[in-house]
Amino acid sequence: MCGIAGTTTKGVIEEMNRCQAHRGPDDVGVFEDAHVSLGHKRLAIQDLSPRGHQPMAVGDVEIVFNGEIYNFKELRRELEAKGCQFTSGSDTEVIAAGYAKEGADFLYKLRGMWALALYHGKTHELVLSRDPFGIKPLYIFEKEVNGTKEIAFSSELRALAPMLKKYGYVEDIFAHHLYFLLGYIPAPHTPFLEVQKMLPGEVRVYDLESKSRENKDPILPYAAEVAYEGATAQERVEKALEDSIRAHYVADVPVCLFFSGGIDSTLLLAKSRELGFNPEPFFLHIPNRLDNEYAKAIAKELGVTLTNVEFTETDALTSMRKMLETIDEPFADTSYVPTEFLSGAVAKTHKVVLSGEGGDEFFGGYHRHKHLQHLRSNLHIVPKVVVNRFPKRIQRGIESKINRDPVASYMQFVRVDENLAPPYEALTFIHKRISIAAEDTVALQYDQALYLPDDLLFKIDRAGMQHGLEGRVPFLDRYFFNTVRQIPIEERMGKSATGKEMLKNMLRKHLPEDLVERPKQGFSFPLKMVEGLEPELYENAVAYAKAHAELVPLDPDRAMQYPQTKYALLVWTQWHQNFFK
């Protein structure tokens, strides 16, 4: 886990490295030639010796890499059989050697999470790639300057600030509007027209002499299924999850676990112990939450001792103020604040932590999945003019059931401001994102294509890497997902309101029924915990939004009446004011 950067512009790579120094406290490196400069900030996980230094050279190939490849030992053996020799024990060297031997096609063999750049010194080819689930981030800057194209890339948006300041920028109005609609900015958009987020699985190949670009076929979020002869669907899923969990413990440092008391993290803990691993479980204790008691009871049943991290109102205020100063792009998911606080506590003793993202999105863990599961296209039994007469809460229920448009129905559940109607352009964009990213049933594909990579995985990356902590997500594995997606959604979800029946069946081997089948409580914190923020912050947000009305598609005064919208506006204002400081 690291921070990577690169640019065709001379004299800025050191500053780009400094902008994301928090991502790699263990080492720093730079490579430069006449065509490109590459930068790297290292968090050492595999091969902790200096042999793992980056940028790393393998023959004529230079690589900067952020992530973990869990099948690198198998790939290394394949390459050794073809005559390749290795000098380190790192997965980074395997990627570079594979590219030198097989070209960009080698990337399609990788199992893991990554954002990487490969540069061939003789052909001057630059290859950029992002993993198929979008676990690791990668931003690309492109702009015509005096008749030539300048290119840059980085792990975080802030590392491209030197390029934006040097060459100028234009705000992406549509991206800002998407933020106020969803609470995050979905790829490929960013707040600036000159910068794009690479899509999950995207592979770009640049010729740095001609500055031309080729987009390769995307790397799919699934790979060939491992055959489990004679196994039931339940058994196949369980075996595939066990295989993924084993893979995610590949590390030269201890691996711990984020434990919330929910289905996903509890299953990861129980399965880890069953497979012979003993991760330290870190639990964030937020006052007056149901999960506090459930977590204690689960830990007792599993025979583990939780490492409790207390999260008080004072902690919430301190973390919120810090987030307003350091957040990489506007992000209105309130769970970022407690996740960042917990990451700071974990990073004092660990570099790697397992987390449960993906369980809800693959097994139907959100209430909206039940609604979306039963949608019927083009059902217009209630005219729109009649629907609009009802209160917003009733409108949402009607729209979610009659499905005037599947995307519009989804938006009824996820939009930040209930009074902010999704514009046609936003619905069209989401339709397009789904069409190129969805690989599963309609009830789950919206969250898999949007919410998972652009909200949940953004959160786990930024909150962890703010403290040099690598987050790993065993549910997001190509082999595991390939097994899961072939099973009907009804079988995965079951009949209960909280879904996830197949995961619950695995847990029933370890826990009594009352700890398995219970109400869901998402990982967030009550916004009343930050009511002590300075009133002038909100006053400033209203005034600032009015001064930038083209970027803010809502009434700032009315936004202050709704906690979630108020939060979103405050975060956006602080980010917009602080980004270029």
GUVEXBA-350268 format. One record per residue (C-alpha): residue in one letter; residue number from 1; x, y, z. Coordinates in pm, whole numbers, plus 50000, padded with zeros to 5 digits. Layout:
N
{"a" NUM {X Y Z}}
...
! end
This chain:
581
{"m" 1 {50000 50000 50000}}
{"c" 2 {50152 50325 49891}}
{"g" 3 {50110 50651 49708}}
{"i" 4 {50210 50667 49342}}
{"a" 5 {50255 50963 49110}}
{"g" 6 {50387 51046 48766}}
{"t" 7 {50400 51330 48516}}
{"t" 8 {50538 51438 48182}}
{"t" 9 {50603 51784 48334}}
{"k" 10 {50947 51844 48477}}
{"g" 11 {51010 51989 48820}}
{"v" 12 {50691 51889 49004}}
{"i" 13 {50729 51521 49100}}
{"e" 14 {50886 51597 49438}}
{"e" 15 {50595 51823 49528}}
{"m" 16 {50346 51559 49410}}
{"n" 17 {50513 51308 49641}}
{"r" 18 {50491 51552 49933}}
{"c" 19 {50118 51606 49874}}
{"q" 20 {50047 51240 49953}}
{"a" 21 {50334 51170 50193}}
{"h" 22 {50091 51026 50451}}
{"r" 23 {50027 50727 50223}}
{"g" 24 {50383 50598 50256}}
{"p" 25 {50582 50676 50571}}
{"d" 26 {50848 50407 50515}}
{"d" 27 {51032 50523 50202}}
{"v" 28 {51028 50769 49911}}
{"g" 29 {51161 50736 49558}}
{"v" 30 {51178 50916 49222}}
{"f" 31 {51267 50807 48868}}
{"e" 32 {51313 51053 48582}}
{"d" 33 {51410 51042 48216}}
{"a" 34 {51344 51266 47917}}
{"h" 35 {50981 51152 47887}}
{"v" 36 {50841 51095 48235}}
{"s" 37 {50896 51143 48608}}
{"l" 38 {50767 50876 48848}}
{"g" 39 {50724 50915 49223}}
{"h" 40 {50648 50677 49507}}
{"k" 41 {50574 50689 49880}}
{"r" 42 {50609 50344 50036}}
{"l" 43 {50416 50164 50307}}
{"a" 44 {50614 49839 50334}}
{"i" 45 {50392 49528 50351}}
{"q" 46 {50565 49271 50125}}
{"d" 47 {50946 49234 50140}}
{"l" 48 {51022 49499 50401}}
{"s" 49 {51386 49523 50288}}
{"p" 50 {51533 49796 50065}}
{"r" 51 {51488 49553 49773}}
{"g" 52 {51121 49654 49773}}
{"h" 53 {51209 50020 49701}}
{"q" 54 {51011 50197 49429}}
{"p" 55 {51020 50311 49157}}
{"m" 56 {51154 49963 49084}}
{"a" 57 {51347 49874 48769}}
{"v" 58 {51319 49535 48598}}
{"g" 59 {51529 49554 48286}}
{"d" 60 {51396 49843 48079}}
{"v" 61 {51072 49859 48280}}
{"e" 62 {51008 50098 48569}}
{"i" 63 {50707 50044 48796}}
{"v" 64 {50527 50235 49069}}
{"f" 65 {50259 50027 49238}}
{"n" 66 {49999 50074 49511}}
{"g" 67 {49817 49767 49637}}
{"e" 68 {49865 49396 49699}}
{"i" 69 {49869 49102 49456}}
{"y" 70 {49759 48791 49640}}
{"n" 71 {49857 48539 49370}}
{"f" 72 {50202 48686 49307}}
{"k" 73 {50383 48373 49427}}
{"e" 74 {50198 48158 49174}}
{"l" 75 {50266 48413 48899}}
{"r" 76 {50631 48428 49002}}
{"r" 77 {50664 48050 48961}}
{"e" 78 {50511 48073 48613}}
{"l" 79 {50757 48345 48514}}
{"e" 80 {51054 48156 48661}}
{"a" 81 {50956 47860 48443}}
{"k" 82 {50985 48098 48145}}
{"g" 83 {51336 48204 48246}}
{"c" 84 {51271 48512 48464}}
{"q" 85 {51495 48570 48764}}
{"f" 86 {51401 48771 49073}}
{"t" 87 {51604 48965 49328}}
{"s" 88 {51330 49052 49580}}
{"g" 89 {51035 48887 49751}}
{"s" 90 {50791 49157 49643}}
{"d" 91 {50477 49139 49431}}
{"t" 92 {50590 49462 49262}}
{"e" 93 {50882 49290 49090}}
{"v" 94 {50651 49012 48967}}
{"i" 95 {50419 49265 48798}}
{"a" 96 {50709 49441 48626}}
{"a" 97 {50867 49114 48513}}
{"g" 98 {50533 48988 48384}}
{"y" 99 {50480 49307 48185}}
{"a" 100 {50833 49288 48043}}
{"k" 101 {50764 48930 47934}}
{"e" 102 {50399 48946 47821}}
{"g" 103 {50309 49313 47788}}
{"a" 104 {49990 49466 47931}}
{"d" 105 {49809 49131 47888}}
{"f" 106 {49984 49014 48206}}
{"l" 107 {49767 49252 48413}}
{"y" 108 {49460 49039 48342}}
{"k" 109 {49612 48756 48549}}
{"l" 110 {49637 48959 48869}}
{"r" 111 {49432 48875 49177}}
{"g" 112 {49424 49155 49428}}
{"m" 113 {49388 49531 49454}}
{"w" 114 {49601 49779 49270}}
{"a" 115 {49668 50109 49103}}
{"l" 116 {49990 50103 48906}}
{"a" 117 {50203 50256 48634}}
{"l" 118 {50448 50066 48413}}
{"y" 119 {50692 50256 48195}}
{"h" 120 {50904 50095 47924}}
{"g" 121 {51222 50296 47878}}
{"k" 122 {51286 50182 47517}}
{"t" 123 {50936 50206 47370}}
{"h" 124 {50833 50499 47595}}
{"e" 125 {50503 50323 47663}}
{"l" 126 {50325 50415 47986}}
{"v" 127 {50058 50172 48111}}
{"l" 128 {49814 50275 48384}}
{"s" 129 {49583 50021 48546}}
{"r" 130 {49327 50006 48827}}
{"d" 131 {49189 49691 48988}}
{"p" 132 {48846 49567 48871}}
{"f" 133 {48656 49653 49190}}
{"g" 134 {48808 50001 49223}}
{"i" 135 {48964 49929 49564}}
{"k" 136 {49270 50142 49492}}
{"p" 137 {49231 50494 49350}}
{"l" 138 {49399 50645 49045}}
{"y" 139 {49351 51000 48912}}
{"i" 140 {49460 51114 48566}}
{"f" 141 {49535 51473 48456}}
{"e" 142 {49538 51551 48082}}
{"k" 143 {49561 51895 47923}}
{"e" 144 {49680 52048 47596}}
{"v" 145 {49950 52305 47673}}
{"n" 146 {50115 52501 47390}}
{"g" 147 {50028 52234 47136}}
{"t" 148 {50142 51934 47340}}
{"k" 149 {49957 51713 47588}}
{"e" 150 {50070 51716 47948}}
{"i" 151 {49986 51399 48143}}
{"a" 152 {50002 51327 48515}}
{"f" 153 {49860 51065 48752}}
{"s" 154 {49842 51012 49128}}
{"s" 155 {49679 50811 49405}}
{"e" 156 {49501 51115 49546}}
{"l" 157 {49350 51422 49388}}
{"r" 158 {49552 51655 49609}}
{"a" 159 {49875 51531 49448}}
{"l" 160 {49756 51680 49118}}
{"a" 161 {49709 52025 49272}}
{"p" 162 {50059 52129 49152}}
{"m" 163 {49953 52049 48793}}
{"l" 164 {49622 52232 48827}}
{"k" 165 {49794 52538 48972}}
{"k" 166 {50063 52534 48702}}
{"y" 167 {49834 52492 48400}}
{"g" 168 {49499 52620 48525}}
{"y" 169 {49171 52438 48568}}
{"v" 170 {48797 52452 48504}}
{"e" 171 {48545 52337 48765}}
{"d" 172 {48325 52048 48652}}
{"i" 173 {47981 52186 48738}}
{"f" 174 {47811 51854 48668}}
{"a" 175 {48049 51674 48908}}
{"h" 176 {47967 51919 49188}}
{"h" 177 {47596 51866 49124}}
{"l" 178 {47645 51488 49141}}
{"y" 179 {47809 51534 49480}}
{"f" 180 {47507 51715 49621}}
{"l" 181 {47285 51445 49477}}
{"l" 182 {47478 51134 49590}}
{"g" 183 {47712 51259 49862}}
{"y" 184 {48019 51162 49656}}
{"i" 185 {48153 51219 49303}}
{"p" 186 {48136 50900 49094}}
{"a" 187 {48409 50808 48847}}
{"p" 188 {48519 50916 48596}}
{"h" 189 {48424 51262 48724}}
{"t" 190 {48623 51478 48964}}
{"p" 191 {48569 51840 49068}}
{"f" 192 {48790 51949 48774}}
{"l" 193 {48744 51894 48401}}
{"e" 194 {49117 51835 48355}}
{"v" 195 {49120 51536 48593}}
{"q" 196 {48943 51200 48569}}
{"k" 197 {48923 50907 48805}}
{"m" 198 {49009 50587 48625}}
{"l" 199 {48714 50348 48623}}
{"p" 200 {48743 50014 48805}}
{"g" 201 {48929 49769 48581}}
{"e" 202 {49037 50036 48336}}
{"v" 203 {49368 49997 48149}}
{"r" 204 {49518 50290 47958}}
{"v" 205 {49829 50275 47739}}
{"y" 206 {50004 50602 47649}}
{"d" 207 {50271 50655 47385}}
{"l" 208 {50474 50930 47550}}
{"e" 209 {50643 51029 47224}}
{"s" 210 {50320 51094 47032}}
{"k" 211 {50112 51153 47350}}
{"s" 212 {49846 50926 47203}}
{"r" 213 {49631 50698 47419}}
{"e" 214 {49478 50354 47376}}
{"n" 215 {49210 50215 47607}}
{"k" 216 {49244 49839 47649}}
{"d" 217 {48954 49609 47736}}
{"p" 218 {48866 49650 48106}}
{"i" 219 {48978 49388 48356}}
{"l" 220 {48659 49217 48472}}
{"p" 221 {48569 49181 48842}}
{"y" 222 {48557 48804 48814}}
{"a" 223 {48790 48525 48705}}
{"a" 224 {48746 48158 48621}}
{"e" 225 {48556 47982 48897}}
{"v" 226 {48737 47724 49105}}
{"a" 227 {48553 47394 49064}}
{"y" 228 {48401 47255 49384}}
{"e" 229 {48276 46916 49265}}
{"g" 230 {47951 46796 49420}}
{"a" 231 {47912 47104 49639}}
{"t" 232 {47584 47288 49693}}
{"a" 233 {47558 47660 49617}}
{"q" 234 {47596 47736 49989}}
{"e" 235 {47906 47516 50011}}
{"r" 236 {48061 47671 49698}}
{"v" 237 {48022 48021 49837}}
{"e" 238 {48167 47919 50172}}
{"k" 239 {48469 47749 50015}}
{"a" 240 {48529 48048 49786}}
{"l" 241 {48514 48288 50082}}
{"e" 242 {48759 48074 50278}}
{"d" 243 {48996 48078 49981}}
{"s" 244 {48973 48458 49958}}
{"i" 245 {49030 48504 50332}}
{"r" 246 {49346 48290 50317}}
{"a" 247 {49474 48499 50027}}
{"h" 248 {49416 48824 50215}}
{"y" 249 {49648 48718 50497}}
{"v" 250 {49947 48716 50260}}
{"a" 251 {50174 48976 50424}}
{"d" 252 {50509 49018 50593}}
{"v" 253 {50346 49217 50876}}
{"p" 254 {50060 49128 51119}}
{"v" 255 {49702 49159 50989}}
{"c" 256 {49419 49281 51214}}
{"l" 257 {49045 49335 51162}}
{"f" 258 {48786 49611 51177}}
{"f" 259 {48505 49458 51386}}
{"s" 260 {48166 49629 51397}}
{"g" 261 {47949 49348 51533}}
{"g" 262 {47768 49328 51198}}
{"i" 263 {47729 49019 50979}}
{"d" 264 {48024 49085 50747}}
{"s" 265 {48300 49166 50995}}
{"t" 266 {48176 48897 51236}}
{"l" 267 {48192 48637 50960}}
{"l" 268 {48544 48746 50864}}
{"l" 269 {48651 48713 51229}}
{"a" 270 {48487 48373 51279}}
{"k" 271 {48619 48234 50951}}
{"s" 272 {48969 48371 51012}}
{"r" 273 {48989 48189 51344}}
{"e" 274 {48844 47872 51191}}
{"l" 275 {49119 47883 50926}}
{"g" 276 {49394 47921 51185}}
{"f" 277 {49444 48298 51180}}
{"n" 278 {49407 48509 51490}}
{"p" 279 {49359 48874 51393}}
{"e" 280 {49326 49136 51664}}
{"p" 281 {48968 49272 51635}}
{"f" 282 {48934 49648 51679}}
{"f" 283 {48589 49774 51782}}
{"l" 284 {48484 50139 51784}}
{"h" 285 {48260 50205 52083}}
{"i" 286 {48014 50485 52000}}
{"p" 287 {47781 50571 52291}}
{"n" 288 {47418 50453 52282}}
{"r" 289 {47447 50215 51987}}
{"l" 290 {47282 49872 51975}}
{"d" 291 {47593 49720 51822}}
{"n" 292 {47788 49779 52145}}
{"e" 293 {47601 49505 52328}}
{"y" 294 {47590 49274 52026}}
{"a" 295 {47965 49310 51979}}
{"k" 296 {48031 49209 52342}}
{"a" 297 {47803 48907 52313}}
{"i" 298 {47957 48797 51982}}
{"a" 299 {48311 48831 52115}}
{"k" 300 {48217 48615 52415}}
{"e" 301 {48066 48347 52190}}
{"l" 302 {48373 48343 51965}}
{"g" 303 {48612 48348 52258}}
{"v" 304 {48798 48662 52151}}
{"t" 305 {48898 48977 52333}}
{"l" 306 {48799 49297 52159}}
{"t" 307 {49033 49594 52147}}
{"n" 308 {48784 49869 52227}}
{"v" 309 {48845 50219 52092}}
{"e" 310 {48625 50478 52263}}
{"f" 311 {48472 50745 52038}}
{"t" 312 {48337 51032 52243}}
{"e" 313 {48169 51356 52142}}
{"t" 314 {48502 51533 52193}}
{"d" 315 {48668 51280 51960}}
{"a" 316 {48394 51333 51701}}
{"l" 317 {48443 51709 51706}}
{"t" 318 {48822 51679 51680}}
{"s" 319 {48799 51425 51397}}
{"m" 320 {48540 51630 51213}}
{"r" 321 {48758 51942 51224}}
{"k" 322 {49054 51739 51097}}
{"m" 323 {48849 51589 50817}}
{"l" 324 {48733 51933 50704}}
{"e" 325 {49100 52029 50664}}
{"t" 326 {49234 51710 50502}}
{"i" 327 {48959 51540 50295}}
{"d" 328 {49086 51477 49943}}
{"e" 329 {48760 51561 49763}}
{"p" 330 {48408 51647 49880}}
{"f" 331 {48259 51342 50053}}
{"a" 332 {47939 51349 50258}}
{"d" 333 {47929 50995 50402}}
{"t" 334 {47922 51055 50778}}
{"s" 335 {48084 50716 50844}}
{"y" 336 {48414 50861 50721}}
{"v" 337 {48471 51041 51051}}
{"p" 338 {48453 50736 51284}}
{"t" 339 {48639 50522 51027}}
{"e" 340 {48925 50772 51013}}
{"f" 341 {48936 50790 51394}}
{"l" 342 {48944 50411 51427}}
{"s" 343 {49212 50389 51157}}
{"g" 344 {49433 50624 51355}}
{"a" 345 {49403 50402 51662}}
{"v" 346 {49473 50082 51466}}
{"a" 347 {49772 50233 51283}}
{"k" 348 {49957 50275 51613}}
{"t" 349 {50022 49899 51616}}
{"h" 350 {49933 49765 51269}}
{"k" 351 {49980 49835 50899}}
{"v" 352 {49713 49603 50755}}
{"v" 353 {49346 49563 50849}}
{"l" 354 {49067 49348 50704}}
{"s" 355 {48727 49508 50644}}
{"g" 356 {48385 49378 50537}}
{"e" 357 {48298 49596 50236}}
{"g" 358 {48116 49398 49966}}
{"g" 359 {47900 49175 50184}}
{"d" 360 {47594 49399 50156}}
{"e" 361 {47648 49468 49786}}
{"f" 362 {47681 49098 49688}}
{"f" 363 {47418 48949 49921}}
{"g" 364 {47148 49215 49939}}
{"g" 365 {47207 49371 50279}}
{"y" 366 {47031 49705 50224}}
{"h" 367 {46658 49758 50249}}
{"r" 368 {46656 49910 49900}}
{"h" 369 {46766 49576 49754}}
{"k" 370 {46433 49419 49848}}
{"h" 371 {46250 49699 49667}}
{"l" 372 {46472 49688 49360}}
{"q" 373 {46445 49309 49344}}
{"h" 374 {46075 49332 49260}}
{"l" 375 {46078 49620 49015}}
{"r" 376 {45872 49589 48700}}
{"s" 377 {45975 49807 48409}}
{"n" 378 {45737 50060 48254}}
{"l" 379 {45467 50024 48517}}
{"h" 380 {45281 50357 48523}}
{"i" 381 {44983 50285 48743}}
{"v" 382 {45012 50618 48926}}
{"p" 383 {45061 50935 48720}}
{"k" 384 {45357 51150 48822}}
{"v" 385 {45132 51450 48884}}
{"v" 386 {44945 51245 49146}}
{"v" 387 {45264 51112 49309}}
{"n" 388 {45392 51468 49355}}
{"r" 389 {45097 51555 49579}}
{"f" 390 {45215 51318 49852}}
{"p" 391 {45478 51394 50121}}
{"k" 392 {45835 51309 50018}}
{"r" 393 {45842 50991 50229}}
{"i" 394 {45528 50859 50059}}
{"q" 395 {45657 50961 49716}}
{"r" 396 {45970 50754 49773}}
{"g" 397 {45767 50446 49862}}
{"i" 398 {45542 50482 49558}}
{"e" 399 {45827 50548 49315}}
{"s" 400 {46030 50254 49448}}
{"k" 401 {45743 50016 49381}}
{"i" 402 {45598 50134 49049}}
{"n" 403 {45942 50175 48887}}
{"r" 404 {45884 50456 48644}}
{"d" 405 {46259 50422 48586}}
{"p" 406 {46492 50180 48772}}
{"v" 407 {46758 50447 48820}}
{"a" 408 {46500 50699 48943}}
{"s" 409 {46375 50436 49189}}
{"y" 410 {46727 50377 49316}}
{"m" 411 {46778 50751 49357}}
{"q" 412 {46473 50768 49585}}
{"f" 413 {46677 50573 49840}}
{"v" 414 {47026 50716 49807}}
{"r" 415 {47004 51087 49727}}
{"v" 416 {47139 51321 49994}}
{"d" 417 {46855 51575 49979}}
{"e" 418 {46500 51444 49941}}
{"n" 419 {46396 51778 49792}}
{"l" 420 {46664 51769 49523}}
{"a" 421 {46523 51589 49219}}
{"p" 422 {46780 51408 49003}}
{"p" 423 {46819 51598 48674}}
{"y" 424 {46791 51414 48344}}
{"e" 425 {47168 51441 48291}}
{"a" 426 {47236 51265 48621}}
{"l" 427 {46996 50980 48545}}
{"t" 428 {47151 50941 48199}}
{"f" 429 {47501 50930 48347}}
{"i" 430 {47403 50666 48603}}
{"h" 431 {47238 50457 48330}}
{"k" 432 {47568 50468 48139}}
{"r" 433 {47781 50379 48442}}
{"i" 434 {47560 50080 48516}}
{"s" 435 {47572 49960 48155}}
{"i" 436 {47953 49944 48148}}
{"a" 437 {48012 49824 48504}}
{"a" 438 {47727 49594 48611}}
{"e" 439 {47801 49221 48621}}
{"d" 440 {47522 49108 48853}}
{"t" 441 {47146 49111 48904}}
{"v" 442 {46960 49443 48870}}
{"a" 443 {46877 49460 49242}}
{"l" 444 {47247 49483 49332}}
{"q" 445 {47419 49630 49028}}
{"y" 446 {47359 49997 49115}}
{"d" 447 {47541 49969 49447}}
{"q" 448 {47813 49748 49298}}
{"a" 449 {47880 49997 49017}}
{"l" 450 {47851 50323 49212}}
{"y" 451 {47817 50316 49589}}
{"l" 452 {48076 50044 49649}}
{"p" 453 {48374 50187 49453}}
{"d" 454 {48299 50559 49482}}
{"d" 455 {48177 50578 49841}}
{"l" 456 {48271 50276 50053}}
{"l" 457 {48609 50206 49895}}
{"f" 458 {48696 50576 49879}}
{"k" 459 {48628 50588 50253}}
{"i" 460 {48833 50282 50347}}
{"d" 461 {49128 50400 50136}}
{"r" 462 {49139 50765 50245}}
{"a" 463 {49054 50707 50611}}
{"g" 464 {49318 50436 50641}}
{"m" 465 {49590 50593 50431}}
{"q" 466 {49556 50920 50621}}
{"h" 467 {49742 50718 50886}}
{"g" 468 {49945 50481 50665}}
{"l" 469 {49702 50190 50721}}
{"e" 470 {49623 49942 50443}}
{"g" 471 {49262 49823 50423}}
{"r" 472 {49196 49482 50267}}
{"v" 473 {48851 49362 50163}}
{"p" 474 {48819 48980 50131}}
{"f" 475 {48464 48993 49991}}
{"l" 476 {48600 49185 49690}}
{"d" 477 {48786 48903 49523}}
{"r" 478 {48753 48805 49155}}
{"y" 479 {48723 48432 49225}}
{"f" 480 {48479 48479 49510}}
{"f" 481 {48257 48716 49311}}
{"n" 482 {48254 48479 49015}}
{"t" 483 {48111 48209 49240}}
{"v" 484 {47857 48442 49400}}
{"r" 485 {47720 48607 49086}}
{"q" 486 {47609 48272 48940}}
{"i" 487 {47369 48213 49230}}
{"p" 488 {47016 48362 49205}}
{"i" 489 {46962 48675 49412}}
{"e" 490 {46668 48512 49594}}
{"e" 491 {46899 48241 49726}}
{"r" 492 {47168 48489 49830}}
{"m" 493 {46928 48725 50009}}
{"g" 494 {46669 48490 50156}}
{"k" 495 {46332 48612 50281}}
{"s" 496 {46424 48819 50586}}
{"a" 497 {46411 49198 50575}}
{"t" 498 {46786 49219 50633}}
{"g" 499 {46883 48979 50351}}
{"k" 500 {47227 48809 50331}}
{"e" 501 {47089 48463 50405}}
{"m" 502 {47391 48276 50267}}
{"l" 503 {47631 48471 50489}}
{"k" 504 {47403 48423 50789}}
{"n" 505 {47399 48047 50727}}
{"m" 506 {47777 48045 50761}}
{"l" 507 {47753 48241 51088}}
{"r" 508 {47495 48004 51234}}
{"k" 509 {47778 47752 51272}}
{"h" 510 {47944 47989 51517}}
{"l" 511 {47668 48197 51683}}
{"p" 512 {47317 48151 51827}}
{"e" 513 {47022 48270 51620}}
{"d" 514 {46958 48588 51819}}
{"l" 515 {47307 48713 51730}}
{"v" 516 {47265 48626 51361}}
{"e" 517 {46914 48741 51274}}
{"r" 518 {46882 49091 51417}}
{"p" 519 {46820 49452 51306}}
{"k" 520 {47087 49612 51087}}
{"q" 521 {47263 49923 51217}}
{"g" 522 {47496 50093 50971}}
{"f" 523 {47841 50214 51071}}
{"s" 524 {47804 50589 51113}}
{"f" 525 {47775 50832 51399}}
{"p" 526 {47490 51055 51516}}
{"l" 527 {47535 51400 51366}}
{"k" 528 {47433 51545 51701}}
{"m" 529 {47783 51449 51817}}
{"v" 530 {47922 51740 51612}}
{"e" 531 {47662 51999 51710}}
{"g" 532 {47942 52167 51901}}
{"l" 533 {48113 52280 51583}}
{"e" 534 {48159 52655 51561}}
{"p" 535 {47839 52823 51430}}
{"e" 536 {48050 53044 51204}}
{"l" 537 {48146 52735 51003}}
{"y" 538 {47784 52693 50900}}
{"e" 539 {47735 53066 50846}}
{"n" 540 {48040 53061 50621}}
{"a" 541 {47903 52759 50432}}
{"v" 542 {47577 52937 50351}}
{"a" 543 {47750 53254 50238}}
{"y" 544 {48010 53064 50036}}
{"a" 545 {47747 52849 49863}}
{"k" 546 {47552 53159 49763}}
{"a" 547 {47871 53309 49618}}
{"h" 548 {47924 52988 49412}}
{"a" 549 {47564 52924 49315}}
{"e" 550 {47659 52765 48981}}
{"l" 551 {47823 52477 49171}}
{"v" 552 {47558 52431 49442}}
{"p" 553 {47219 52309 49309}}
{"l" 554 {47023 52369 49630}}
{"d" 555 {46906 52649 49857}}
{"p" 556 {47182 52692 50122}}
{"d" 557 {46944 52842 50379}}
{"r" 558 {46701 52551 50346}}
{"a" 559 {46993 52304 50356}}
{"m" 560 {47065 52412 50713}}
{"q" 561 {46727 52265 50817}}
{"y" 562 {46824 51908 50723}}
{"p" 563 {47116 51740 50906}}
{"q" 564 {47249 51534 50614}}
{"t" 565 {47224 51820 50362}}
{"k" 566 {47375 52060 50615}}
{"y" 567 {47666 51820 50663}}
{"a" 568 {47717 51782 50287}}
{"l" 569 {47725 52158 50235}}
{"l" 570 {47969 52211 50521}}
{"v" 571 {48211 51946 50389}}
{"w" 572 {48191 52082 50034}}
{"t" 573 {48257 52440 50145}}
{"q" 574 {48557 52352 50355}}
{"w" 575 {48703 52133 50079}}
{"h" 576 {48652 52401 49816}}
{"q" 577 {48819 52665 50031}}
{"n" 578 {49111 52446 50143}}
{"f" 579 {49209 52240 49838}}
{"f" 580 {49468 52475 49692}}
{"k" 581 {49608 52600 50022}}
! end
